[in-house]
Amino acid sequence: MNKNTEIECLRGIAILFTLVHHTAFFLLIHPNQNVDFIYSKFTFWGGVDLFFVISGFVIMQSFLRTLKVQNNLFFKSSKIFWIKRIFRILPPAWFWLGVYSLGSHGQLARK
């Protein structure tokens, strides 16, 4: 599978927007007049929205490839697509749920 350089550039822009948005108010202790001027004219909150758009695009491209391989059989393609998603999403979700549960159990035991 080839990397889409345009999508990678958009991801970089989304990362920069998100970092700039959080940096000015959370990492700079004393923002100066330049920072105040920039933030009064521009907003950088669109980075997260851009991530959602990119994710939707990438997921749809993946589904369309599966649909093409399955000769446009929608239900078979959907089943294959969702099985792949489940095996990709559930293991890390259960892992982090376990980590947080163990961490919270340790906090409750101390009290």
C-alpha positions as semicolon CSV with decimal commas, in nm:
position;residue;x (nm);y (nm);z (nm)
1;M;0,000;0,000;0,000
2;N;0,143;0,337;-0,102
3;K;0,147;0,631;0,134
4;N;-0,064;0,926;0,032
5;T;0,173;1,222;0,074
6;E;-0,113;1,473;0,070
7;I;-0,276;1,298;0,366
8;E;0,057;1,288;0,548
9;C;0,096;1,665;0,494
10;L;-0,256;1,725;0,626
11;R;-0,174;1,512;0,931
12;G;0,133;1,727;0,990
13;I;-0,078;2,043;0,964
14;A;-0,334;1,897;1,204
15;I;-0,058;1,813;1,453
16;L;0,091;2,162;1,425
17;F;-0,248;2,328;1,471
18;T;-0,321;2,116;1,777
19;L;0,022;2,182;1,930
20;V;0,006;2,556;1,862
21;H;-0,344;2,576;2,008
22;H;-0,238;2,407;2,333
23;T;0,108;2,558;2,360
24;A;0,015;2,924;2,383
25;F;-0,211;2,892;2,685
26;F;-0,082;2,588;2,867
27;L;0,294;2,595;2,819
28;L;0,369;2,966;2,794
29;I;0,356;3,114;3,141
30;H;0,356;3,476;3,028
31;P;0,227;3,509;2,672
32;N;0,351;3,830;2,514
33;Q;0,167;4,077;2,293
34;N;0,261;3,891;1,975
35;V;0,100;3,571;2,098
36;D;-0,210;3,762;2,208
37;F;-0,230;3,932;1,868
38;I;-0,197;3,604;1,676
39;Y;-0,464;3,434;1,886
40;S;-0,699;3,730;1,854
41;K;-0,684;3,701;1,471
42;F;-0,645;3,325;1,414
43;T;-0,781;3,010;1,574
44;F;-0,598;2,680;1,567
45;W;-0,870;2,456;1,714
46;G;-0,936;2,308;1,368
47;G;-0,653;2,057;1,408
48;V;-0,876;1,805;1,585
49;D;-1,149;1,852;1,324
50;L;-0,893;1,791;1,053
51;F;-0,791;1,466;1,225
52;F;-1,156;1,351;1,215
53;V;-1,183;1,432;0,845
54;I;-0,856;1,251;0,767
55;S;-0,969;0,948;0,969
56;G;-1,299;0,933;0,782
57;F;-1,119;0,957;0,449
58;V;-0,867;0,684;0,535
59;I;-1,136;0,450;0,672
60;M;-1,355;0,502;0,365
61;Q;-1,061;0,434;0,133
62;S;-0,997;0,109;0,322
63;F;-1,362;0,008;0,290
64;L;-1,371;0,092;-0,082
65;R;-1,063;-0,126;-0,143
66;T;-1,235;-0,414;0,038
67;L;-1,552;-0,353;-0,163
68;K;-1,356;-0,358;-0,489
69;V;-1,182;-0,687;-0,400
70;Q;-1,519;-0,844;-0,313
71;N;-1,673;-0,745;-0,649
72;N;-1,904;-0,483;-0,497
73;L;-2,077;-0,726;-0,260
74;F;-2,171;-0,479;0,013
75;F;-2,264;-0,713;0,299
76;K;-1,964;-0,941;0,251
77;S;-1,735;-0,637;0,228
78;S;-1,894;-0,485;0,540
79;K;-1,845;-0,806;0,735
80;I;-1,476;-0,828;0,636
81;F;-1,425;-0,457;0,707
82;W;-1,580;-0,471;1,055
83;I;-1,397;-0,790;1,152
84;K;-1,068;-0,620;1,063
85;R;-1,171;-0,310;1,265
86;I;-1,270;-0,518;1,568
87;F;-0,938;-0,703;1,574
88;R;-0,754;-0,374;1,533
89;I;-0,945;-0,170;1,794
90;L;-1,045;-0,412;2,071
91;P;-0,701;-0,544;2,183
92;P;-0,559;-0,199;2,266
93;A;-0,892;-0,091;2,414
94;W;-0,897;-0,389;2,653
95;F;-0,528;-0,339;2,732
96;W;-0,572;0,025;2,834
97;L;-0,892;-0,054;3,022
98;G;-0,692;-0,311;3,220
99;V;-0,408;-0,065;3,285
100;Y;-0,647;0,202;3,409
101;S;-0,839;-0,050;3,620
102;L;-0,519;-0,172;3,785
103;G;-0,410;0,187;3,844
104;S;-0,738;0,285;3,999
105;H;-0,740;-0,028;4,213
106;G;-0,401;0,071;4,351
107;Q;-0,533;0,419;4,430
108;L;-0,841;0,279;4,606
109;A;-0,632;0,037;4,812
110;R;-0,424;0,324;4,954
111;K;-0,725;0,511;5,091
